[in-house]
Amino acid sequence: MPKGKKKEPFDPQNMKPEDVLKFEIATELGLDDKVVSGGWRSLTAKESGRIGGLITKRKRELKKEALEKQEEA
């Protein structure tokens, strides 16, 4: 039997902390309906990569802001 993708249902009300930012970015990109209906595995590699890139960018910005606040104090 071929190994296929597991279809895990996605529940926006019951998210892990790391999924909150990921879902927030997916919503900004207009992919929230696709994620809710088919789970994270329903996204294409391009869509997943875009989300991953934006997560990295956002985390970098948050880290930079935190460092700037530390320097001001």
PDB file with one MODEL, atoms N, CA, C and O in Angstrom:
MODEL        1
ATOM      1  N   MET A   1       0.837  -1.183   0.000  1.00  0.00           N
ATOM      2  CA  MET A   1       0.000   0.000   0.000  1.00  0.00           C
ATOM      3  C   MET A   1       0.879   1.243   0.000  1.00  0.00           C
ATOM      4  O   MET A   1       1.849   1.316   0.754  1.00  0.00           O
ATOM      5  N   PRO A   2       0.556   2.198  -0.820  1.00  0.00           N
ATOM      6  CA  PRO A   2       1.348   3.431  -0.830  1.00  0.00           C
ATOM      7  C   PRO A   2       1.061   4.267   0.406  1.00  0.00           C
ATOM      8  O   PRO A   2      -0.056   4.310   0.921  1.00  0.00           O
ATOM      9  N   LYS A   3       2.094   4.915   0.848  1.00  0.00           N
ATOM     10  CA  LYS A   3       1.920   5.801   2.000  1.00  0.00           C
ATOM     11  C   LYS A   3       1.386   7.134   1.498  1.00  0.00           C
ATOM     12  O   LYS A   3       1.994   7.770   0.637  1.00  0.00           O
ATOM     13  N   GLY A   4       0.279   7.543   2.023  1.00  0.00           N
ATOM     14  CA  GLY A   4      -0.315   8.816   1.645  1.00  0.00           C
ATOM     15  C   GLY A   4      -0.253   9.804   2.792  1.00  0.00           C
ATOM     16  O   GLY A   4       0.134   9.470   3.912  1.00  0.00           O
ATOM     17  N   LYS A   5      -0.633  10.998   2.490  1.00  0.00           N
ATOM     18  CA  LYS A   5      -0.682  12.019   3.532  1.00  0.00           C
ATOM     19  C   LYS A   5      -1.829  11.717   4.481  1.00  0.00           C
ATOM     20  O   LYS A   5      -2.931  11.374   4.052  1.00  0.00           O
ATOM     21  N   LYS A   6      -1.564  11.846   5.758  1.00  0.00           N
ATOM     22  CA  LYS A   6      -2.644  11.692   6.732  1.00  0.00           C
ATOM     23  C   LYS A   6      -3.507  12.937   6.668  1.00  0.00           C
ATOM     24  O   LYS A   6      -3.000  14.055   6.574  1.00  0.00           O
ATOM     25  N   LYS A   7      -4.773  12.740   6.719  1.00  0.00           N
ATOM     26  CA  LYS A   7      -5.667  13.888   6.716  1.00  0.00           C
ATOM     27  C   LYS A   7      -6.033  14.209   8.158  1.00  0.00           C
ATOM     28  O   LYS A   7      -6.902  13.573   8.755  1.00  0.00           O
ATOM     29  N   GLU A   8      -5.352  15.206   8.700  1.00  0.00           N
ATOM     30  CA  GLU A   8      -5.621  15.622  10.069  1.00  0.00           C
ATOM     31  C   GLU A   8      -6.530  16.837  10.036  1.00  0.00           C
ATOM     32  O   GLU A   8      -6.185  17.848   9.424  1.00  0.00           O
ATOM     33  N   PRO A   9      -7.686  16.756  10.684  1.00  0.00           N
ATOM     34  CA  PRO A   9      -8.575  17.924  10.693  1.00  0.00           C
ATOM     35  C   PRO A   9      -7.940  19.073  11.458  1.00  0.00           C
ATOM     36  O   PRO A   9      -7.210  18.866  12.428  1.00  0.00           O
ATOM     37  N   PHE A  10      -8.225  20.271  11.013  1.00  0.00           N
ATOM     38  CA  PHE A  10      -7.673  21.464  11.649  1.00  0.00           C
ATOM     39  C   PHE A  10      -8.781  22.180  12.390  1.00  0.00           C
ATOM     40  O   PHE A  10      -9.834  22.470  11.822  1.00  0.00           O
ATOM     41  N   ASP A  11      -8.545  22.462  13.651  1.00  0.00           N
ATOM     42  CA  ASP A  11      -9.520  23.165  14.471  1.00  0.00           C
ATOM     43  C   ASP A  11      -8.927  24.494  14.918  1.00  0.00           C
ATOM     44  O   ASP A  11      -8.051  24.505  15.783  1.00  0.00           O
ATOM     45  N   PRO A  12      -9.379  25.629  14.351  1.00  0.00           N
ATOM     46  CA  PRO A  12      -8.816  26.932  14.727  1.00  0.00           C
ATOM     47  C   PRO A  12      -9.054  27.310  16.189  1.00  0.00           C
ATOM     48  O   PRO A  12      -8.377  28.192  16.717  1.00  0.00           O
ATOM     49  N   GLN A  13      -9.997  26.660  16.835  1.00  0.00           N
ATOM     50  CA  GLN A  13     -10.280  26.958  18.237  1.00  0.00           C
ATOM     51  C   GLN A  13      -9.327  26.233  19.178  1.00  0.00           C
ATOM     52  O   GLN A  13      -9.206  26.605  20.346  1.00  0.00           O
ATOM     53  N   ASN A  14      -8.652  25.206  18.682  1.00  0.00           N
ATOM     54  CA  ASN A  14      -7.792  24.375  19.519  1.00  0.00           C
ATOM     55  C   ASN A  14      -6.396  24.288  18.899  1.00  0.00           C
ATOM     56  O   ASN A  14      -5.977  23.224  18.445  1.00  0.00           O
ATOM     57  N   MET A  15      -5.680  25.418  18.885  1.00  0.00           N
ATOM     58  CA  MET A  15      -4.372  25.474  18.248  1.00  0.00           C
ATOM     59  C   MET A  15      -3.245  25.436  19.265  1.00  0.00           C
ATOM     60  O   MET A  15      -3.384  25.908  20.393  1.00  0.00           O
ATOM     61  N   LYS A  16      -2.121  24.863  18.840  1.00  0.00           N
ATOM     62  CA  LYS A  16      -0.909  24.907  19.637  1.00  0.00           C
ATOM     63  C   LYS A  16      -0.351  26.324  19.537  1.00  0.00           C
ATOM     64  O   LYS A  16      -0.645  27.029  18.572  1.00  0.00           O
ATOM     65  N   PRO A  17       0.445  26.754  20.511  1.00  0.00           N
ATOM     66  CA  PRO A  17       0.991  28.122  20.462  1.00  0.00           C
ATOM     67  C   PRO A  17       1.768  28.431  19.182  1.00  0.00           C
ATOM     68  O   PRO A  17       1.695  29.548  18.669  1.00  0.00           O
ATOM     69  N   GLU A  18       2.515  27.446  18.660  1.00  0.00           N
ATOM     70  CA  GLU A  18       3.285  27.704  17.439  1.00  0.00           C
ATOM     71  C   GLU A  18       2.396  27.799  16.201  1.00  0.00           C
ATOM     72  O   GLU A  18       2.802  28.366  15.187  1.00  0.00           O
ATOM     73  N   ASP A  19       1.190  27.248  16.281  1.00  0.00           N
ATOM     74  CA  ASP A  19       0.277  27.314  15.144  1.00  0.00           C
ATOM     75  C   ASP A  19      -0.484  28.637  15.059  1.00  0.00           C
ATOM     76  O   ASP A  19      -1.046  28.962  14.013  1.00  0.00           O
ATOM     77  N   VAL A  20      -0.504  29.396  16.148  1.00  0.00           N
ATOM     78  CA  VAL A  20      -1.253  30.650  16.157  1.00  0.00           C
ATOM     79  C   VAL A  20      -0.669  31.618  15.130  1.00  0.00           C
ATOM     80  O   VAL A  20      -1.406  32.177  14.318  1.00  0.00           O
ATOM     81  N   LEU A  21       0.644  31.819  15.160  1.00  0.00           N
ATOM     82  CA  LEU A  21       1.293  32.721  14.207  1.00  0.00           C
ATOM     83  C   LEU A  21       1.166  32.177  12.786  1.00  0.00           C
ATOM     84  O   LEU A  21       0.922  32.932  11.845  1.00  0.00           O
ATOM     85  N   LYS A  22       1.332  30.869  12.638  1.00  0.00           N
ATOM     86  CA  LYS A  22       1.231  30.248  11.317  1.00  0.00           C
ATOM     87  C   LYS A  22      -0.162  30.466  10.724  1.00  0.00           C
ATOM     88  O   LYS A  22      -0.290  30.796   9.545  1.00  0.00           O
ATOM     89  N   PHE A  23      -1.199  30.282  11.533  1.00  0.00           N
ATOM     90  CA  PHE A  23      -2.564  30.466  11.037  1.00  0.00           C
ATOM     91  C   PHE A  23      -2.854  31.944  10.763  1.00  0.00           C
ATOM     92  O   PHE A  23      -3.578  32.279   9.825  1.00  0.00           O
ATOM     93  N   GLU A  24      -2.282  32.824  11.589  1.00  0.00           N
ATOM     94  CA  GLU A  24      -2.441  34.263  11.384  1.00  0.00           C
ATOM     95  C   GLU A  24      -1.887  34.664  10.008  1.00  0.00           C
ATOM     96  O   GLU A  24      -2.522  35.428   9.281  1.00  0.00           O
ATOM     97  N   ILE A  25      -0.724  34.155   9.664  1.00  0.00           N
ATOM     98  CA  ILE A  25      -0.115  34.468   8.369  1.00  0.00           C
ATOM     99  C   ILE A  25      -0.899  33.819   7.234  1.00  0.00           C
ATOM    100  O   ILE A  25      -1.078  34.429   6.180  1.00  0.00           O
ATOM    101  N   ALA A  26      -1.367  32.594   7.436  1.00  0.00           N
ATOM    102  CA  ALA A  26      -2.190  31.930   6.418  1.00  0.00           C
ATOM    103  C   ALA A  26      -3.451  32.740   6.146  1.00  0.00           C
ATOM    104  O   ALA A  26      -3.901  32.829   5.004  1.00  0.00           O
ATOM    105  N   THR A  27      -4.018  33.328   7.192  1.00  0.00           N
ATOM    106  CA  THR A  27      -5.207  34.169   7.037  1.00  0.00           C
ATOM    107  C   THR A  27      -4.881  35.410   6.225  1.00  0.00           C
ATOM    108  O   THR A  27      -5.655  35.803   5.352  1.00  0.00           O
ATOM    109  N   GLU A  28      -3.735  36.034   6.508  1.00  0.00           N
ATOM    110  CA  GLU A  28      -3.319  37.219   5.759  1.00  0.00           C
ATOM    111  C   GLU A  28      -3.131  36.908   4.275  1.00  0.00           C
ATOM    112  O   GLU A  28      -3.377  37.760   3.422  1.00  0.00           O
ATOM    113  N   LEU A  29      -2.693  35.682   3.970  1.00  0.00           N
ATOM    114  CA  LEU A  29      -2.472  35.277   2.587  1.00  0.00           C
ATOM    115  C   LEU A  29      -3.748  34.743   1.925  1.00  0.00           C
ATOM    116  O   LEU A  29      -3.742  34.401   0.742  1.00  0.00           O
ATOM    117  N   GLY A  30      -4.837  34.675   2.692  1.00  0.00           N
ATOM    118  CA  GLY A  30      -6.101  34.192   2.146  1.00  0.00           C
ATOM    119  C   GLY A  30      -6.183  32.678   2.063  1.00  0.00           C
ATOM    120  O   GLY A  30      -6.979  32.144   1.291  1.00  0.00           O
ATOM    121  N   LEU A  31      -5.375  31.981   2.846  1.00  0.00           N
ATOM    122  CA  LEU A  31      -5.351  30.523   2.807  1.00  0.00           C
ATOM    123  C   LEU A  31      -6.083  29.885   3.979  1.00  0.00           C
ATOM    124  O   LEU A  31      -6.072  28.663   4.127  1.00  0.00           O
ATOM    125  N   ASP A  32      -6.717  30.698   4.808  1.00  0.00           N
ATOM    126  CA  ASP A  32      -7.359  30.173   6.009  1.00  0.00           C
ATOM    127  C   ASP A  32      -8.466  29.161   5.695  1.00  0.00           C
ATOM    128  O   ASP A  32      -8.571  28.141   6.376  1.00  0.00           O
ATOM    129  N   ASP A  33      -9.287  29.423   4.686  1.00  0.00           N
ATOM    130  CA  ASP A  33     -10.366  28.483   4.345  1.00  0.00           C
ATOM    131  C   ASP A  33      -9.806  27.139   3.902  1.00  0.00           C
ATOM    132  O   ASP A  33     -10.338  26.085   4.248  1.00  0.00           O
ATOM    133  N   LYS A  34      -8.716  27.193   3.126  1.00  0.00           N
ATOM    134  CA  LYS A  34      -8.086  25.965   2.636  1.00  0.00           C
ATOM    135  C   LYS A  34      -7.524  25.152   3.803  1.00  0.00           C
ATOM    136  O   LYS A  34      -7.641  23.927   3.816  1.00  0.00           O
ATOM    137  N   VAL A  35      -6.916  25.827   4.783  1.00  0.00           N
ATOM    138  CA  VAL A  35      -6.339  25.148   5.939  1.00  0.00           C
ATOM    139  C   VAL A  35      -7.442  24.536   6.805  1.00  0.00           C
ATOM    140  O   VAL A  35      -7.317  23.398   7.257  1.00  0.00           O
ATOM    141  N   VAL A  36      -8.507  25.279   7.035  1.00  0.00           N
ATOM    142  CA  VAL A  36      -9.606  24.776   7.868  1.00  0.00           C
ATOM    143  C   VAL A  36     -10.264  23.571   7.211  1.00  0.00           C
ATOM    144  O   VAL A  36     -10.578  22.594   7.892  1.00  0.00           O
ATOM    145  N   SER A  37     -10.478  23.622   5.897  1.00  0.00           N
ATOM    146  CA  SER A  37     -11.171  22.521   5.234  1.00  0.00           C
ATOM    147  C   SER A  37     -10.291  21.294   5.012  1.00  0.00           C
ATOM    148  O   SER A  37     -10.770  20.164   5.102  1.00  0.00           O
ATOM    149  N   GLY A  38      -8.999  21.510   4.723  1.00  0.00           N
ATOM    150  CA  GLY A  38      -8.152  20.360   4.399  1.00  0.00           C
ATOM    151  C   GLY A  38      -6.963  20.138   5.305  1.00  0.00           C
ATOM    152  O   GLY A  38      -6.218  19.177   5.112  1.00  0.00           O
ATOM    153  N   GLY A  39      -6.767  20.989   6.277  1.00  0.00           N
ATOM    154  CA  GLY A  39      -5.606  20.860   7.158  1.00  0.00           C
ATOM    155  C   GLY A  39      -4.362  21.468   6.525  1.00  0.00           C
ATOM    156  O   GLY A  39      -4.386  21.916   5.379  1.00  0.00           O
ATOM    157  N   TRP A  40      -3.273  21.477   7.293  1.00  0.00           N
ATOM    158  CA  TRP A  40      -2.029  22.087   6.800  1.00  0.00           C
ATOM    159  C   TRP A  40      -1.472  21.340   5.601  1.00  0.00           C
ATOM    160  O   TRP A  40      -0.827  21.941   4.742  1.00  0.00           O
ATOM    161  N   ARG A  41      -1.712  20.049   5.532  1.00  0.00           N
ATOM    162  CA  ARG A  41      -1.164  19.241   4.440  1.00  0.00           C
ATOM    163  C   ARG A  41      -1.847  19.505   3.096  1.00  0.00           C
ATOM    164  O   ARG A  41      -1.373  19.032   2.063  1.00  0.00           O
ATOM    165  N   SER A  42      -2.933  20.239   3.099  1.00  0.00           N
ATOM    166  CA  SER A  42      -3.616  20.544   1.841  1.00  0.00           C
ATOM    167  C   SER A  42      -2.930  21.678   1.082  1.00  0.00           C
ATOM    168  O   SER A  42      -3.256  21.933  -0.077  1.00  0.00           O
ATOM    169  N   LEU A  43      -1.988  22.356   1.726  1.00  0.00           N
ATOM    170  CA  LEU A  43      -1.289  23.459   1.076  1.00  0.00           C
ATOM    171  C   LEU A  43      -0.219  22.941   0.127  1.00  0.00           C
ATOM    172  O   LEU A  43       0.354  21.873   0.342  1.00  0.00           O
ATOM    173  N   THR A  44       0.040  23.706  -0.918  1.00  0.00           N
ATOM    174  CA  THR A  44       1.111  23.347  -1.837  1.00  0.00           C
ATOM    175  C   THR A  44       2.454  23.701  -1.200  1.00  0.00           C
ATOM    176  O   THR A  44       2.506  24.407  -0.193  1.00  0.00           O
ATOM    177  N   ALA A  45       3.522  23.210  -1.788  1.00  0.00           N
ATOM    178  CA  ALA A  45       4.861  23.519  -1.283  1.00  0.00           C
ATOM    179  C   ALA A  45       5.130  25.015  -1.363  1.00  0.00           C
ATOM    180  O   ALA A  45       5.764  25.588  -0.477  1.00  0.00           O
ATOM    181  N   LYS A  46       4.650  25.637  -2.419  1.00  0.00           N
ATOM    182  CA  LYS A  46       4.845  27.076  -2.584  1.00  0.00           C
ATOM    183  C   LYS A  46       4.129  27.859  -1.484  1.00  0.00           C
ATOM    184  O   LYS A  46       4.690  28.800  -0.923  1.00  0.00           O
ATOM    185  N   GLU A  47       2.897  27.472  -1.178  1.00  0.00           N
ATOM    186  CA  GLU A  47       2.130  28.143  -0.127  1.00  0.00           C
ATOM    187  C   GLU A  47       2.771  27.941   1.240  1.00  0.00           C
ATOM    188  O   GLU A  47       2.871  28.874   2.036  1.00  0.00           O
ATOM    189  N   SER A  48       3.206  26.705   1.503  1.00  0.00           N
ATOM    190  CA  SER A  48       3.855  26.408   2.782  1.00  0.00           C
ATOM    191  C   SER A  48       5.160  27.186   2.926  1.00  0.00           C
ATOM    192  O   SER A  48       5.464  27.707   3.999  1.00  0.00           O
ATOM    193  N   GLY A  49       5.922  27.263   1.849  1.00  0.00           N
ATOM    194  CA  GLY A  49       7.173  28.005   1.870  1.00  0.00           C
ATOM    195  C   GLY A  49       6.961  29.484   2.110  1.00  0.00           C
ATOM    196  O   GLY A  49       7.731  30.129   2.822  1.00  0.00           O
ATOM    197  N   ARG A  50       5.919  30.011   1.514  1.00  0.00           N
ATOM    198  CA  ARG A  50       5.588  31.435   1.713  1.00  0.00           C
ATOM    199  C   ARG A  50       5.252  31.690   3.183  1.00  0.00           C
ATOM    200  O   ARG A  50       5.715  32.671   3.766  1.00  0.00           O
ATOM    201  N   ILE A  51       4.459  30.823   3.772  1.00  0.00           N
ATOM    202  CA  ILE A  51       4.100  30.964   5.186  1.00  0.00           C
ATOM    203  C   ILE A  51       5.354  30.856   6.053  1.00  0.00           C
ATOM    204  O   ILE A  51       5.548  31.659   6.965  1.00  0.00           O
ATOM    205  N   GLY A  52       6.203  29.870   5.771  1.00  0.00           N
ATOM    206  CA  GLY A  52       7.428  29.688   6.537  1.00  0.00           C
ATOM    207  C   GLY A  52       8.355  30.890   6.448  1.00  0.00           C
ATOM    208  O   GLY A  52       8.956  31.291   7.445  1.00  0.00           O
ATOM    209  N   GLY A  53       8.472  31.463   5.259  1.00  0.00           N
ATOM    210  CA  GLY A  53       9.308  32.644   5.078  1.00  0.00           C
ATOM    211  C   GLY A  53       8.779  33.836   5.860  1.00  0.00           C
ATOM    212  O   GLY A  53       9.553  34.587   6.455  1.00  0.00           O
ATOM    213  N   LEU A  54       7.479  34.009   5.861  1.00  0.00           N
ATOM    214  CA  LEU A  54       6.884  35.125   6.589  1.00  0.00           C
ATOM    215  C   LEU A  54       6.964  34.923   8.101  1.00  0.00           C
ATOM    216  O   LEU A  54       7.088  35.891   8.851  1.00  0.00           O
ATOM    217  N   ILE A  55       6.895  33.667   8.553  1.00  0.00           N
ATOM    218  CA  ILE A  55       7.068  33.388   9.984  1.00  0.00           C
ATOM    219  C   ILE A  55       8.474  33.791  10.404  1.00  0.00           C
ATOM    220  O   ILE A  55       8.654  34.448  11.429  1.00  0.00           O
ATOM    221  N   THR A  56       9.466  33.401   9.618  1.00  0.00           N
ATOM    222  CA  THR A  56      10.856  33.740   9.918  1.00  0.00           C
ATOM    223  C   THR A  56      11.053  35.247   9.948  1.00  0.00           C
ATOM    224  O   THR A  56      11.704  35.778  10.848  1.00  0.00           O
ATOM    225  N   LYS A  57      10.494  35.928   8.972  1.00  0.00           N
ATOM    226  CA  LYS A  57      10.615  37.387   8.905  1.00  0.00           C
ATOM    227  C   LYS A  57       9.969  38.039  10.130  1.00  0.00           C
ATOM    228  O   LYS A  57      10.546  38.943  10.735  1.00  0.00           O
ATOM    229  N   ARG A  58       8.775  37.575  10.490  1.00  0.00           N
ATOM    230  CA  ARG A  58       8.054  38.146  11.625  1.00  0.00           C
ATOM    231  C   ARG A  58       8.806  37.908  12.931  1.00  0.00           C
ATOM    232  O   ARG A  58       8.890  38.802  13.773  1.00  0.00           O
ATOM    233  N   LYS A  59       9.356  36.697  13.102  1.00  0.00           N
ATOM    234  CA  LYS A  59      10.115  36.395  14.322  1.00  0.00           C
ATOM    235  C   LYS A  59      11.363  37.269  14.407  1.00  0.00           C
ATOM    236  O   LYS A  59      11.722  37.741  15.486  1.00  0.00           O
ATOM    237  N   ARG A  60      12.023  37.484  13.269  1.00  0.00           N
ATOM    238  CA  ARG A  60      13.211  38.331  13.238  1.00  0.00           C
ATOM    239  C   ARG A  60      12.853  39.762  13.642  1.00  0.00           C
ATOM    240  O   ARG A  60      13.587  40.396  14.400  1.00  0.00           O
ATOM    241  N   GLU A  61      11.727  40.269  13.138  1.00  0.00           N
ATOM    242  CA  GLU A  61      11.280  41.625  13.479  1.00  0.00           C
ATOM    243  C   GLU A  61      10.946  41.737  14.969  1.00  0.00           C
ATOM    244  O   GLU A  61      11.290  42.732  15.608  1.00  0.00           O
ATOM    245  N   LEU A  62      10.278  40.720  15.521  1.00  0.00           N
ATOM    246  CA  LEU A  62       9.931  40.740  16.944  1.00  0.00           C
ATOM    247  C   LEU A  62      11.184  40.718  17.815  1.00  0.00           C
ATOM    248  O   LEU A  62      11.249  41.395  18.841  1.00  0.00           O
ATOM    249  N   LYS A  63      12.166  39.943  17.403  1.00  0.00           N
ATOM    250  CA  LYS A  63      13.426  39.871  18.153  1.00  0.00           C
ATOM    251  C   LYS A  63      14.143  41.217  18.107  1.00  0.00           C
ATOM    252  O   LYS A  63      14.694  41.671  19.110  1.00  0.00           O
ATOM    253  N   LYS A  64      14.129  41.847  16.940  1.00  0.00           N
ATOM    254  CA  LYS A  64      14.785  43.146  16.783  1.00  0.00           C
ATOM    255  C   LYS A  64      14.104  44.199  17.665  1.00  0.00           C
ATOM    256  O   LYS A  64      14.779  45.004  18.307  1.00  0.00           O
ATOM    257  N   GLU A  65      12.778  44.192  17.696  1.00  0.00           N
ATOM    258  CA  GLU A  65      12.028  45.134  18.537  1.00  0.00           C
ATOM    259  C   GLU A  65      12.337  44.908  20.013  1.00  0.00           C
ATOM    260  O   GLU A  65      12.478  45.866  20.773  1.00  0.00           O
ATOM    261  N   ALA A  66      12.441  43.655  20.417  1.00  0.00           N
ATOM    262  CA  ALA A  66      12.729  43.349  21.822  1.00  0.00           C
ATOM    263  C   ALA A  66      14.130  43.855  22.201  1.00  0.00           C
ATOM    264  O   ALA A  66      14.329  44.377  23.298  1.00  0.00           O
ATOM    265  N   LEU A  67      15.085  43.699  21.296  1.00  0.00           N
ATOM    266  CA  LEU A  67      16.445  44.181  21.568  1.00  0.00           C
ATOM    267  C   LEU A  67      16.481  45.712  21.672  1.00  0.00           C
ATOM    268  O   LEU A  67      17.183  46.271  22.514  1.00  0.00           O
ATOM    269  N   GLU A  68      15.716  46.373  20.803  1.00  0.00           N
ATOM    270  CA  GLU A  68      15.668  47.840  20.847  1.00  0.00           C
ATOM    271  C   GLU A  68      15.051  48.332  22.146  1.00  0.00           C
ATOM    272  O   GLU A  68      15.493  49.339  22.699  1.00  0.00           O
ATOM    273  N   LYS A  69      14.035  47.636  22.637  1.00  0.00           N
ATOM    274  CA  LYS A  69      13.403  48.024  23.901  1.00  0.00           C
ATOM    275  C   LYS A  69      14.368  47.824  25.065  1.00  0.00           C
ATOM    276  O   LYS A  69      14.377  48.619  26.004  1.00  0.00           O
ATOM    277  N   GLN A  70      15.176  46.772  25.013  1.00  0.00           N
ATOM    278  CA  GLN A  70      16.159  46.513  26.060  1.00  0.00           C
ATOM    279  C   GLN A  70      17.204  47.623  26.098  1.00  0.00           C
ATOM    280  O   GLN A  70      17.620  48.059  27.172  1.00  0.00           O
ATOM    281  N   GLU A  71      17.624  48.078  24.917  1.00  0.00           N
ATOM    282  CA  GLU A  71      18.638  49.130  24.850  1.00  0.00           C
ATOM    283  C   GLU A  71      18.113  50.454  25.388  1.00  0.00           C
ATOM    284  O   GLU A  71      18.874  51.240  25.953  1.00  0.00           O
ATOM    285  N   GLU A  72      16.807  50.708  25.214  1.00  0.00           N
ATOM    286  CA  GLU A  72      16.214  51.954  25.696  1.00  0.00           C
ATOM    287  C   GLU A  72      16.108  51.963  27.215  1.00  0.00           C
ATOM    288  O   GLU A  72      16.194  53.024  27.833  1.00  0.00           O
ATOM    289  N   ALA A  73      15.925  50.802  27.819  1.00  0.00           N
ATOM    290  CA  ALA A  73      15.726  50.728  29.288  1.00  0.00           C
ATOM    291  C   ALA A  73      17.013  50.883  30.050  1.00  0.00           C
ATOM    292  O   ALA A  73      17.011  50.843  31.280  1.00  0.00           O
TER     293      ALA A  73
ENDMDL
END
